[in-house]
Amino acid sequence: MRLRIRVQPGSRNPHVGGTRDGALEIRVRARAHEGKATEEALVALARALDLPRSSVELVSGAASRLKTVEVAGEVSEQRLVELRTRR
């Protein structure tokens, strides 16, 4: 399954939830330097979906806040709805 995520680096309060620009919002502490914020966002997404990190792969948007990721494994539609509506 492919998901669009929006990463907000340098956040004081890391969080996975809500939507912005039609994408799942992920706030991370890491700064956008040498891919650290992207990696932290992928780890946070995997945890939020109860999947191993290896199940979440960046497809596009390495240097952008809006990214497309491929999620391997079973993810319940209910869990995605919960994440999208969480604030």
Rosetta blueprint (number, residue, H / E / L):
1 M L
2 R E
3 L E
4 R E
5 I E
6 R E
7 V E
8 Q E
9 P L
10 G L
11 S L
12 R L
13 N L
14 P L
15 H E
16 V E
17 G E
18 G E
19 T E
20 R E
21 D L
22 G L
23 A E
24 L E
25 E E
26 I E
27 R E
28 V L
29 R L
30 A L
31 R L
32 A L
33 H L
34 E L
35 G L
36 K H
37 A H
38 T H
39 E H
40 E H
41 A H
42 L H
43 V H
44 A H
45 L H
46 A H
47 R H
48 A H
49 L L
50 D L
51 L L
52 P L
53 R H
54 S H
55 S H
56 V E
57 E E
58 L E
59 V E
60 S E
61 G L
62 A L
63 A L
64 S L
65 R L
66 L E
67 K E
68 T E
69 V E
70 E E
71 V E
72 A L
73 G L
74 E L
75 V L
76 S L
77 E H
78 Q H
79 R H
80 L H
81 V H
82 E H
83 L H
84 R H
85 T H
86 R L
87 R L
